[in-house]
Amino acid sequence: MGFMGNPSGGRNARGLVSKYLISNLLRMDFCFQSEVGNLKFQFTMLDSISVFLEHSAVARIFLIVALGYLLGEVKFPGNFRFGVAAVLFVGLAMGAWRPSFTLPEEIQTMGLVLFVYCVGLQAAPGFFQCLKKDGLKMNLALLAVLLLAFAATWLCTRWSGQPKEVMTGLFCGALTNTPALGAATEWITRNGAGAGAAGSAVVGYGVTYPFAVLAVLLLFQLRLSRAPATETAAAPLNLLPRPQTIEVQTHDPHGESWRAAAVMDRTGLVLTRCRLPSGKTRLVDDDTPLPPGTLVVAVGPARQLEAGVKLLGRVGPEPLEANLAGFEVHRYFVSNHRIAGRALGELGADLEKLGAVVSRVRRGDVDLTADDDTVLHFGDRVKVVSYRQTEAAVRKFFGNSLQGLSETGYFSFAIGILLGLALGKIPFPVPGLQEPIRLGAAGGPLIMALILGSRGRTGPFIWQLPFSTNLTLRHLGILFFLAAAGVKAGAGLLQTLKTNGVFLIGFGVGLTAVCHLVFWWLLARQNQRQVSQIFGASSALQTQPAALSFAAARVPHGPLNLAYATVYPLSMILKVVLAQLLLITS
């Protein structure tokens, strides 16, 4: 089956297919008849499917994932999709239809561990940086808002008489945080409350989640209507690194020729090649002199390039970056165990011997400027300028092997998860509480991933995974967790909606709205009034990709992504801890 027309309509086509398949699967009622001897058998399609699924947990989980994916592709008003979260809703429906379709507890735990550990590895490089300077103020505002949400939920639990498991699920759903839900359900199971209590938490989460997403998008839209046009310009800030030829016309403050290291320290640019006044073209190292009349190729974002031009002289009269006579420019996959997990500054001497300069590092879909502090991860694609005669040696140095990437890092990955699970079992006494708190299968691997991922490498152990591998394992983990948790909770869904549905939805939406409005007020007190910064921080408070995608289509990307990365790690960890505290103290 194919679709013709504008390629940009591919996602819309998938949405139509999703709606068609879901609606027709629900209407299937074909009959099969069979005769053996004098006995006649008749089964409907649903009966046959039910019998098959009853005897195969593997089939059940993949059916839920498949239907959840289809539902997640359907677009709703406001141009957003539920995405992976739709797997939870399909699981709830499946559990309500057949309560016996529950999945093994180990599937749910394994999915949760994979998800939180991979999220921690990805967030680790920027986690400790976000607690400095302006990032510290933003994270203190986040802490205040989450404590407010915790206090409001705790008081409502005491006042309303609702089960603490349901209210904890509501807390997780109002802030759309799946790892917090996983930590809560694991705590409930560990403390012997039974599958029914854990299911109540998932029901509270599932009832609140979609309305919380809608509330955030509505708040964003209202805020946009009040924003000046200059803050919502369609063109994003140019933060991507690019090459630029600069002609040196000045001297350093001592009246001598500039040294490349001094220029790079002052501007943050990466200098790759230069043509000296004598006409010789060479690669740049830290000690390369740049006398007046030199043309030098600099790589960096637009603002840094402007600073470089102002410092050195003027834009070059000819684009030296286009003249590659005697040089090679290639991208290589980092698959060499010896260099993965190391900063480029540590590799400087080796690269200088090889006659190579790294100008950019591509991680996932993002180009990063390569500086001495940039740590190489497995799967990064480095853009390298080298002499033509040394290109083969440079290629070997980085590895450049997709097969090597597919076989890399799993030993360290498994060790890291084992350490995280062990950390999750350690009891931490909290003053004023009768029982200690444990990080569990959600918090332990998450904290351990942040610690190990920020180190990058410990002796022979390389903790980071290739970006594509991390993304795949993370998605697989969250799919398994949501499917298993949804089926387990489905049996109590309809009863909860009948008795407490209006209350849960109303309080959940109110909690979501108040948290974001208070957060915006606190950011304004810190002079963080730019819409991009507000939306980035709010999306991280919510830890919900739909909010970030909605904002990214309407405001400049630079401040949006920076604010999101600054707040996201602490937001994730705090919710995991607070969800457990709700259960302990309620």
GIPE-V877562 format. One record per pair of residues at least 24 apart in sequence whose ideal C-beta (glycine too) atoms are under 10 Angstrom apart, sorted by the first residue. I is the first residue (numbers start at 1). J is the second residue. Records with the same first field share a line. If there is no record, write none. Layout:
BEGIN
I=J ; J
END
This chain:
BEGIN
11=73 ; 75 ; 81
12=73 ; 75
13=73
14=69 ; 70 ; 72 ; 73 ; 74 ; 75
15=70 ; 72 ; 73 ; 74 ; 75 ; 76 ; 81
16=73 ; 74 ; 75
17=70 ; 73 ; 74
18=67 ; 69 ; 70 ; 71 ; 72 ; 73 ; 74 ; 75 ; 81 ; 86
19=70 ; 71 ; 73 ; 74 ; 75
20=70
21=66 ; 67 ; 70 ; 71
22=67 ; 70 ; 71 ; 74 ; 90
25=49 ; 67 ; 70
46=97
50=97 ; 98 ; 100 ; 101
53=94 ; 98 ; 100 ; 101
54=98 ; 100 ; 101
57=101 ; 102 ; 103 ; 104 ; 107 ; 484 ; 487
58=103 ; 107
60=91 ; 94 ; 98 ; 101 ; 102 ; 103 ; 107 ; 483 ; 484 ; 487
61=87 ; 91 ; 101 ; 103 ; 104 ; 107 ; 111 ; 479 ; 480 ; 483 ; 484 ; 487
62=479 ; 480 ; 483
63=90 ; 94 ; 101 ; 483
64=88 ; 89 ; 90 ; 91 ; 92 ; 93 ; 94 ; 95 ; 101 ; 103 ; 479 ; 480 ; 482 ; 483 ; 484 ; 486 ; 487
65=90 ; 91 ; 476 ; 479 ; 480 ; 482 ; 483
66=90
67=91 ; 93 ; 94 ; 483
68=93 ; 94 ; 479 ; 482 ; 483 ; 486
69=479
76=210 ; 213 ; 214 ; 217 ; 546
77=214 ; 217
78=213 ; 214 ; 217 ; 218 ; 220 ; 221 ; 546 ; 550
79=217 ; 546 ; 549 ; 550 ; 553
80=213 ; 214 ; 216 ; 217 ; 544 ; 545 ; 546 ; 547 ; 549 ; 550 ; 553
81=545 ; 546 ; 549
82=209 ; 210 ; 213 ; 546
83=213 ; 544 ; 545 ; 546 ; 549
84=178 ; 474 ; 475 ; 478 ; 479 ; 482 ; 545
85=176 ; 178 ; 206 ; 209 ; 210 ; 213 ; 478 ; 482 ; 544 ; 545 ; 546
86=210 ; 482 ; 486
87=478 ; 479 ; 480 ; 481 ; 482 ; 483 ; 484 ; 485 ; 486
88=173 ; 178 ; 181 ; 202 ; 205 ; 206 ; 209 ; 210 ; 478 ; 479 ; 481 ; 482 ; 483 ; 485 ; 486 ; 487 ; 489 ; 490
89=206 ; 209 ; 210 ; 482 ; 486 ; 490 ; 493
90=482 ; 483 ; 486 ; 487 ; 490
91=202 ; 206 ; 481 ; 482 ; 483 ; 484 ; 485 ; 486 ; 487 ; 488 ; 489 ; 490
92=199 ; 202 ; 203 ; 205 ; 206 ; 207 ; 482 ; 485 ; 486 ; 487 ; 488 ; 489 ; 490 ; 491 ; 492 ; 493 ; 494
93=206 ; 486 ; 487 ; 490 ; 493
94=483 ; 486 ; 487 ; 490
95=199 ; 202 ; 203 ; 484 ; 485 ; 486 ; 487 ; 488 ; 489 ; 490 ; 491 ; 492 ; 493
96=486 ; 487 ; 489 ; 490 ; 491 ; 492 ; 493 ; 494 ; 495 ; 497
97=487 ; 490 ; 491
98=487 ; 490 ; 491
99=199 ; 487 ; 488 ; 490 ; 491 ; 492
100=487 ; 491
101=487 ; 488 ; 490 ; 491
102=195 ; 199 ; 484 ; 487 ; 488 ; 489 ; 490 ; 491
103=480 ; 483 ; 484 ; 485 ; 486 ; 487 ; 488
104=484
105=185 ; 186 ; 189 ; 195 ; 198 ; 484 ; 488
106=480 ; 484
107=480 ; 481 ; 483 ; 484 ; 485 ; 487
108=182 ; 185 ; 186 ; 189 ; 198 ; 202 ; 441 ; 480 ; 481 ; 482 ; 483 ; 484 ; 485 ; 486 ; 487 ; 488
109=182 ; 185 ; 186 ; 189 ; 421 ; 440 ; 441 ; 442 ; 480 ; 481 ; 484
110=417 ; 441 ; 476 ; 477 ; 480 ; 481 ; 484
111=178 ; 182 ; 476 ; 477 ; 478 ; 479 ; 480 ; 481 ; 482 ; 483 ; 484 ; 485
112=178 ; 179 ; 181 ; 182 ; 183 ; 185 ; 186 ; 440 ; 441 ; 442 ; 445 ; 446 ; 477 ; 478 ; 480 ; 481 ; 482 ; 484 ; 485
113=182 ; 186 ; 417 ; 420 ; 421 ; 424 ; 441 ; 442 ; 444 ; 445 ; 446 ; 477 ; 481
114=413 ; 417 ; 445 ; 472 ; 473 ; 474 ; 475 ; 476 ; 477 ; 478 ; 479 ; 480 ; 481
115=178 ; 179 ; 182 ; 442 ; 445 ; 446 ; 473 ; 474 ; 475 ; 476 ; 477 ; 478 ; 479 ; 480 ; 481 ; 482
116=178 ; 179 ; 182 ; 183 ; 417 ; 420 ; 424 ; 441 ; 442 ; 443 ; 444 ; 445 ; 446 ; 447 ; 448 ; 449 ; 474 ; 477 ; 478 ; 481 ; 572 ; 573 ; 576
117=413 ; 416 ; 417 ; 420 ; 421 ; 441 ; 442 ; 444 ; 445 ; 446 ; 448 ; 449 ; 450 ; 452 ; 453 ; 465 ; 470 ; 473 ; 474 ; 477
118=413 ; 417 ; 445 ; 446 ; 449 ; 453 ; 465 ; 469 ; 470 ; 471 ; 472 ; 473 ; 474 ; 475 ; 476 ; 477 ; 478
119=178 ; 179 ; 445 ; 446 ; 449 ; 450 ; 453 ; 470 ; 474 ; 477 ; 478 ; 543 ; 568 ; 569 ; 572
120=179 ; 416 ; 420 ; 445 ; 446 ; 447 ; 448 ; 449 ; 450 ; 451 ; 452 ; 453 ; 454 ; 569 ; 572 ; 573
121=377 ; 413 ; 416 ; 445 ; 446 ; 448 ; 449 ; 450 ; 452 ; 453 ; 454 ; 463 ; 464 ; 465 ; 467 ; 470 ; 473 ; 474
122=363 ; 364 ; 377 ; 449 ; 453 ; 464 ; 465 ; 467 ; 470 ; 471 ; 474 ; 568 ; 569
123=446 ; 449 ; 450 ; 453 ; 454 ; 565 ; 568 ; 569 ; 570 ; 572 ; 573
124=449 ; 450 ; 451 ; 452 ; 453 ; 454 ; 455 ; 456 ; 463 ; 464 ; 569
125=363 ; 374 ; 375 ; 377 ; 450 ; 453 ; 454 ; 456 ; 464 ; 565
126=454 ; 562 ; 565 ; 566 ; 568 ; 569
127=449 ; 450 ; 451 ; 453 ; 454 ; 565 ; 566 ; 568 ; 569 ; 570 ; 572 ; 573
128=450 ; 451 ; 454 ; 569
129=454 ; 565 ; 566 ; 569
130=540 ; 562 ; 563 ; 565 ; 566 ; 567 ; 568 ; 569 ; 570
131=566 ; 569 ; 570
132=566
134=526 ; 527 ; 528 ; 533 ; 562 ; 563 ; 566
135=562 ; 563 ; 565 ; 566 ; 567 ; 570
136=566
137=522 ; 523 ; 525 ; 526 ; 527 ; 528 ; 566
138=519 ; 522 ; 523 ; 526 ; 528 ; 533 ; 536 ; 537 ; 540 ; 563 ; 566 ; 567 ; 570
139=537 ; 540 ; 566 ; 567 ; 569 ; 570 ; 571 ; 574
140=522 ; 526 ; 570
141=518 ; 519 ; 520 ; 521 ; 522 ; 523 ; 524 ; 525 ; 526 ; 528 ; 537 ; 541 ; 567
142=515 ; 519 ; 522 ; 523 ; 537 ; 540 ; 541 ; 566 ; 567 ; 568 ; 570 ; 571 ; 574
143=570 ; 571 ; 574
144=518 ; 519 ; 522
145=175 ; 514 ; 515 ; 516 ; 517 ; 518 ; 519 ; 520 ; 521 ; 522 ; 523 ; 537 ; 538 ; 541 ; 571 ; 574
146=171 ; 175 ; 515 ; 519 ; 541 ; 570 ; 571 ; 574 ; 575 ; 577 ; 578
147=574 ; 578
148=511 ; 514 ; 515 ; 518 ; 519
149=174 ; 175 ; 511 ; 512 ; 514 ; 515 ; 518 ; 541 ; 574 ; 575 ; 578 ; 582
150=574 ; 575 ; 577 ; 578 ; 579 ; 581 ; 582 ; 585
152=507 ; 510 ; 511 ; 514 ; 515
153=507 ; 508 ; 511 ; 578 ; 579 ; 582 ; 586
154=578 ; 581 ; 582 ; 585 ; 586
155=586
156=503 ; 507 ; 510 ; 511 ; 586
157=582 ; 583 ; 585 ; 586
158=585 ; 586
160=500 ; 503 ; 504 ; 507
162=200 ; 204 ; 500 ; 503 ; 504 ; 507 ; 586
163=193 ; 197 ; 200 ; 201 ; 204 ; 496 ; 500 ; 586
164=188 ; 193 ; 197 ; 200 ; 201 ; 582 ; 583 ; 584 ; 585 ; 586
165=193 ; 196 ; 197 ; 198 ; 199 ; 200 ; 201 ; 202 ; 203 ; 204 ; 582 ; 583 ; 586
166=197 ; 199 ; 200 ; 201 ; 202 ; 203 ; 204 ; 205 ; 207 ; 208 ; 492 ; 496 ; 500 ; 503 ; 504
167=200 ; 201 ; 204 ; 504 ; 507 ; 508 ; 582 ; 583 ; 586
168=200 ; 201 ; 204 ; 205 ; 578 ; 579 ; 580 ; 581 ; 582 ; 583 ; 586
169=198 ; 199 ; 200 ; 201 ; 202 ; 203 ; 204 ; 205 ; 206 ; 207 ; 208 ; 209 ; 485 ; 489 ; 496 ; 504 ; 508 ; 579 ; 582
170=201 ; 203 ; 204 ; 205 ; 207 ; 208 ; 209 ; 212 ; 500 ; 503 ; 504 ; 505 ; 507 ; 508 ; 511 ; 582
171=201 ; 204 ; 205 ; 208 ; 507 ; 508 ; 511 ; 575 ; 578 ; 579 ; 582 ; 583
172=201 ; 202 ; 204 ; 205 ; 208 ; 209 ; 212 ; 575 ; 576 ; 578 ; 579 ; 582
173=201 ; 202 ; 203 ; 204 ; 205 ; 206 ; 207 ; 208 ; 209 ; 210 ; 211 ; 212 ; 213 ; 504 ; 505 ; 508 ; 511 ; 512
174=204 ; 205 ; 208 ; 209 ; 211 ; 212 ; 215 ; 504 ; 507 ; 508 ; 509 ; 510 ; 511 ; 512 ; 513 ; 514 ; 515 ; 542
175=208 ; 209 ; 212 ; 216 ; 508 ; 511 ; 512 ; 515 ; 541 ; 542 ; 543 ; 544 ; 571 ; 574 ; 575 ; 578 ; 579
176=205 ; 208 ; 209 ; 210 ; 212 ; 213 ; 216 ; 512 ; 541 ; 542 ; 543 ; 544 ; 545 ; 546 ; 547 ; 575
177=205 ; 209 ; 541 ; 542 ; 543 ; 544 ; 571 ; 572 ; 574 ; 575 ; 576 ; 578 ; 579
178=205 ; 209 ; 442 ; 477 ; 478 ; 481 ; 482 ; 485 ; 543 ; 544 ; 572 ; 575
179=442 ; 443 ; 445 ; 446 ; 478 ; 481 ; 543 ; 572 ; 573 ; 575 ; 576 ; 579
180=205 ; 442 ; 443 ; 543 ; 571 ; 572 ; 573 ; 574 ; 575 ; 576 ; 577 ; 578 ; 579 ; 580 ; 582
181=205 ; 206 ; 209 ; 442 ; 481 ; 482 ; 485 ; 575 ; 576 ; 579
182=440 ; 441 ; 442 ; 443 ; 446 ; 477 ; 478 ; 481 ; 482 ; 485 ; 576 ; 579
183=424 ; 438 ; 439 ; 440 ; 441 ; 442 ; 443 ; 444 ; 446 ; 575 ; 576 ; 577 ; 578 ; 579 ; 580 ; 583
184=440 ; 442 ; 575 ; 576 ; 578 ; 579 ; 580 ; 582 ; 583
185=440 ; 441 ; 442 ; 481 ; 484 ; 485 ; 488 ; 489 ; 579 ; 583
186=424 ; 438 ; 439 ; 440 ; 441 ; 442 ; 443 ; 580
187=437 ; 438 ; 440 ; 441 ; 442 ; 443 ; 579 ; 580 ; 581 ; 582 ; 583 ; 584
188=580 ; 583
189=440 ; 441
190=424 ; 425 ; 438 ; 440 ; 441
191=435 ; 438 ; 583 ; 584
193=583
195=488 ; 489 ; 491
196=488 ; 489 ; 491 ; 492
197=583
198=485 ; 488 ; 489
199=485 ; 486 ; 487 ; 488 ; 489 ; 490 ; 491 ; 492 ; 493 ; 496
200=489 ; 492 ; 496
201=485 ; 489 ; 579 ; 582 ; 583
202=482 ; 484 ; 485 ; 486 ; 487 ; 488 ; 489 ; 490 ; 492 ; 493
203=485 ; 486 ; 488 ; 489 ; 490 ; 491 ; 492 ; 493 ; 494 ; 495 ; 496 ; 497 ; 500 ; 504
204=489 ; 496 ; 500 ; 504 ; 508
205=482 ; 485 ; 486 ; 489 ; 508
206=482 ; 485 ; 486 ; 489 ; 490 ; 493 ; 496 ; 497
207=489 ; 493 ; 496 ; 497 ; 500 ; 501 ; 503 ; 504 ; 505 ; 508
208=504 ; 505 ; 506 ; 507 ; 508 ; 509 ; 511 ; 512
209=508 ; 544
210=505 ; 508
211=504 ; 505 ; 506 ; 508 ; 509 ; 512
212=505 ; 508 ; 509 ; 511 ; 512 ; 513 ; 515 ; 542 ; 544 ; 547
213=512 ; 542 ; 544 ; 546 ; 547 ; 550
214=509 ; 512 ; 546
215=508 ; 509 ; 510 ; 511 ; 512 ; 513 ; 515 ; 516 ; 542
216=509 ; 512 ; 513 ; 515 ; 516 ; 535 ; 538 ; 539 ; 541 ; 542 ; 544 ; 546 ; 547 ; 550 ; 551
217=544 ; 546 ; 547 ; 549 ; 550 ; 551
218=509 ; 513
219=512 ; 513 ; 516 ; 517 ; 520 ; 535 ; 538 ; 547
220=516 ; 531 ; 534 ; 535 ; 538 ; 539 ; 547 ; 550 ; 551 ; 554 ; 555
221=550 ; 554
223=516 ; 517 ; 520 ; 531 ; 534 ; 535 ; 538 ; 551
224=531 ; 535 ; 550 ; 551 ; 554 ; 555
226=531
227=529 ; 530 ; 531 ; 532 ; 534 ; 535 ; 554 ; 555
228=531
230=531
231=529 ; 530 ; 531 ; 532 ; 533 ; 534 ; 555 ; 556 ; 559
232=531 ; 532 ; 554 ; 555 ; 556
233=555 ; 556
234=553 ; 554 ; 555 ; 556
235=556 ; 557
236=532 ; 552 ; 555 ; 556 ; 557 ; 558 ; 559 ; 560 ; 561
237=301 ; 302 ; 303 ; 532 ; 556 ; 557 ; 558 ; 559 ; 560 ; 561 ; 562
238=301 ; 302 ; 303 ; 305 ; 556 ; 557 ; 558
239=300 ; 301 ; 302 ; 303 ; 304 ; 366 ; 367 ; 369 ; 556 ; 557 ; 558 ; 559 ; 561 ; 562
240=300 ; 301 ; 302 ; 360 ; 366 ; 367 ; 368 ; 369 ; 557 ; 558
241=269 ; 270 ; 298 ; 299 ; 300 ; 301 ; 302 ; 304 ; 305 ; 359 ; 360 ; 361 ; 367 ; 368 ; 369 ; 370 ; 383
242=298 ; 299 ; 300 ; 301 ; 302 ; 305 ; 321 ; 360 ; 367 ; 369
243=270 ; 272 ; 273 ; 297 ; 298 ; 299 ; 300 ; 305 ; 319 ; 320 ; 321 ; 322 ; 329 ; 359 ; 360 ; 383 ; 385
244=269 ; 296 ; 297 ; 298 ; 299 ; 300 ; 302 ; 304 ; 305 ; 306 ; 308 ; 309 ; 315 ; 316 ; 319 ; 320 ; 321
245=273 ; 274 ; 275 ; 295 ; 296 ; 297 ; 298 ; 315 ; 316 ; 317 ; 318 ; 319 ; 320 ; 321 ; 322 ; 323
246=271 ; 274 ; 290 ; 294 ; 295 ; 296 ; 297 ; 298 ; 305 ; 308 ; 309 ; 310 ; 311 ; 312 ; 313 ; 314 ; 315 ; 316 ; 320
247=275 ; 292 ; 293 ; 294 ; 295 ; 296 ; 309 ; 312 ; 313 ; 314 ; 315 ; 316 ; 317 ; 318 ; 320
248=274 ; 276 ; 277 ; 289 ; 290 ; 291 ; 292 ; 293 ; 294 ; 295 ; 296 ; 311 ; 312 ; 313 ; 314 ; 316
249=292 ; 293 ; 294 ; 312 ; 313 ; 314
250=290 ; 292 ; 310 ; 311 ; 312 ; 313 ; 314
251=290 ; 291 ; 292 ; 312
252=290 ; 311
256=289 ; 291
257=288 ; 289 ; 290 ; 291 ; 292 ; 294
258=288 ; 289 ; 290 ; 291 ; 292 ; 294 ; 296 ; 311 ; 312 ; 313
259=285 ; 286 ; 287 ; 288 ; 289 ; 290
260=284 ; 285 ; 286 ; 287 ; 288 ; 289 ; 290 ; 296
261=285 ; 286 ; 287 ; 288 ; 372
262=286 ; 290 ; 311
263=288 ; 290 ; 296 ; 298 ; 308 ; 311 ; 312
264=298 ; 300 ; 308 ; 371 ; 372
265=371 ; 372
266=307 ; 308 ; 311 ; 312
267=298 ; 300 ; 303 ; 304 ; 305 ; 306 ; 307 ; 308 ; 309 ; 310 ; 311 ; 312
268=300 ; 301 ; 303 ; 304 ; 305 ; 307 ; 308 ; 369 ; 371
269=296 ; 297 ; 298 ; 299 ; 300 ; 301 ; 304 ; 305 ; 307 ; 308 ; 311 ; 312 ; 369 ; 371
270=297 ; 298 ; 299 ; 300 ; 304 ; 344 ; 357 ; 358 ; 359 ; 360 ; 369 ; 370 ; 371 ; 372 ; 374 ; 383 ; 385
271=296 ; 297 ; 298 ; 299 ; 300 ; 308 ; 357 ; 359
272=296 ; 297 ; 298 ; 299 ; 320 ; 321 ; 327 ; 329 ; 356 ; 357 ; 358 ; 359 ; 360 ; 370 ; 383 ; 384 ; 385
273=297 ; 298 ; 320 ; 321 ; 323 ; 324 ; 326 ; 327 ; 329 ; 357 ; 359 ; 385
274=298 ; 320
275=316 ; 318 ; 320 ; 323
281=320 ; 323 ; 324 ; 325 ; 326 ; 327
282=326 ; 327 ; 355 ; 387
283=327 ; 351 ; 352 ; 354 ; 355 ; 356 ; 357 ; 385 ; 386 ; 387 ; 390
284=357 ; 385
285=348 ; 349 ; 351 ; 352 ; 355 ; 357
286=348 ; 352 ; 372
287=352
295=319 ; 320 ; 321 ; 323
296=320
297=321 ; 322 ; 323 ; 357 ; 359 ; 385
298=359
299=357 ; 358 ; 359 ; 360 ; 367 ; 369 ; 370 ; 383 ; 385
300=359 ; 360 ; 369 ; 370 ; 371
301=367 ; 369 ; 558
304=369
321=359 ; 385
324=385 ; 388
325=388
326=387 ; 388 ; 389
327=355 ; 357 ; 385 ; 386 ; 387 ; 388 ; 391
328=356 ; 384 ; 385 ; 386 ; 387 ; 388 ; 389 ; 390 ; 391 ; 392 ; 394 ; 395
329=359 ; 383 ; 384 ; 385 ; 386 ; 391
330=356 ; 381 ; 382 ; 383 ; 384 ; 385 ; 386 ; 391 ; 394 ; 395 ; 398 ; 400
331=360 ; 361 ; 362 ; 380 ; 381 ; 382 ; 383 ; 384 ; 398 ; 400
332=356 ; 358 ; 380 ; 381 ; 382 ; 383 ; 384 ; 394 ; 395 ; 396 ; 397 ; 398 ; 399 ; 400 ; 401
333=362 ; 378 ; 379 ; 380 ; 381 ; 382 ; 395 ; 398 ; 399 ; 400 ; 401 ; 402 ; 404 ; 405 ; 466
334=361 ; 363 ; 376 ; 377 ; 378 ; 379 ; 380 ; 381 ; 382 ; 397 ; 398 ; 399 ; 400 ; 401 ; 404 ; 405 ; 408 ; 466
335=378 ; 379 ; 380 ; 398 ; 399 ; 400 ; 401 ; 402 ; 403 ; 404 ; 405 ; 406 ; 407 ; 408 ; 466
336=376 ; 378 ; 396 ; 397 ; 398 ; 399 ; 400 ; 401 ; 404 ; 408
337=378 ; 399 ; 404 ; 408 ; 409 ; 457 ; 460 ; 462
338=397 ; 399 ; 462
339=376 ; 378 ; 382 ; 397 ; 398 ; 399 ; 457 ; 462
340=375 ; 376 ; 377 ; 378 ; 379 ; 380 ; 398 ; 399 ; 405 ; 408 ; 409 ; 456 ; 457 ; 462 ; 463 ; 464 ; 466
341=375 ; 376 ; 377 ; 378 ; 409 ; 412 ; 455 ; 456 ; 457 ; 458 ; 460 ; 461 ; 462 ; 463 ; 464
342=374 ; 375 ; 376 ; 456 ; 457 ; 462
343=371 ; 372 ; 373 ; 374 ; 375 ; 376 ; 456 ; 457
344=370 ; 371 ; 372 ; 373 ; 374 ; 375 ; 376 ; 382
345=371 ; 372 ; 373 ; 374 ; 375
346=372 ; 375 ; 376
347=372 ; 376 ; 397 ; 398
348=372
350=397
351=384 ; 386 ; 394 ; 397
353=390 ; 393 ; 397
354=384 ; 386 ; 387 ; 390 ; 391 ; 393 ; 394 ; 396 ; 397
355=385 ; 386 ; 387 ; 388 ; 389 ; 390 ; 391 ; 393 ; 394
356=382 ; 384 ; 385 ; 386 ; 387 ; 390 ; 391 ; 393 ; 394 ; 395 ; 397 ; 398
357=383 ; 384 ; 385 ; 386
358=382 ; 383 ; 384 ; 385 ; 386 ; 394 ; 398
359=383 ; 384 ; 385
360=384
362=467
363=466 ; 467
364=466 ; 467 ; 468 ; 470 ; 471
365=467
366=467 ; 561
375=454 ; 455 ; 456 ; 457 ; 464
376=456 ; 457 ; 464
377=409 ; 453 ; 456 ; 462 ; 463 ; 464 ; 465 ; 466 ; 467 ; 470
378=404 ; 405 ; 408 ; 409 ; 462 ; 464 ; 465 ; 466 ; 467 ; 468 ; 469 ; 470
379=405 ; 408 ; 409 ; 464 ; 465 ; 466 ; 467 ; 468 ; 469 ; 470 ; 471
380=464 ; 466 ; 467
381=467
402=466
404=466
405=465 ; 466 ; 468 ; 469
406=466 ; 468 ; 469
408=462 ; 464 ; 465 ; 466 ; 469
409=461 ; 462 ; 463 ; 464 ; 465 ; 466 ; 469 ; 470
410=465 ; 469
411=460 ; 461 ; 462
412=452 ; 457 ; 458 ; 460 ; 461 ; 462 ; 463 ; 464 ; 465
413=449 ; 452 ; 461 ; 462 ; 463 ; 464 ; 465 ; 469 ; 470 ; 473
415=448 ; 452 ; 461 ; 463
416=445 ; 448 ; 449 ; 451 ; 452 ; 453 ; 461 ; 463 ; 464 ; 465
417=441 ; 444 ; 445 ; 448 ; 449
418=445 ; 448
419=444 ; 445 ; 447 ; 448 ; 449 ; 451 ; 452
420=444 ; 445 ; 446 ; 447 ; 448 ; 449 ; 450 ; 451 ; 452
421=445 ; 448
422=448
423=447 ; 448 ; 451
424=448
428=577
430=581 ; 584 ; 585
432=585
433=581 ; 584 ; 585
434=584 ; 585
435=584
436=584
437=577 ; 580 ; 581 ; 583 ; 584
438=580
439=573 ; 576 ; 577 ; 580
440=576 ; 580
442=481 ; 572 ; 575 ; 576 ; 577 ; 579 ; 580
443=572 ; 573 ; 576 ; 577 ; 579 ; 580
444=576
446=569 ; 572 ; 573 ; 576
447=573 ; 576 ; 577
450=569 ; 572 ; 573
512=541 ; 542
515=541 ; 542
516=541 ; 542 ; 547
519=567
523=563
528=559 ; 563
530=555 ; 556 ; 559 ; 560 ; 563
531=555 ; 556 ; 559 ; 560
532=556 ; 557 ; 558 ; 559 ; 560 ; 561 ; 562 ; 563 ; 564
533=558 ; 559 ; 560 ; 562 ; 563 ; 564 ; 566
534=559 ; 560 ; 563
535=559 ; 560 ; 563 ; 564
536=560 ; 561 ; 562 ; 563 ; 564 ; 565 ; 566 ; 567 ; 568
537=562 ; 563 ; 564 ; 566 ; 567 ; 568 ; 571
538=563 ; 564 ; 567
539=563 ; 564 ; 567 ; 568 ; 571
540=564 ; 565 ; 566 ; 567 ; 568 ; 569 ; 570 ; 571 ; 572
541=567 ; 568 ; 570 ; 571 ; 575
542=568 ; 571
543=567 ; 568 ; 569 ; 571 ; 572 ; 575
END
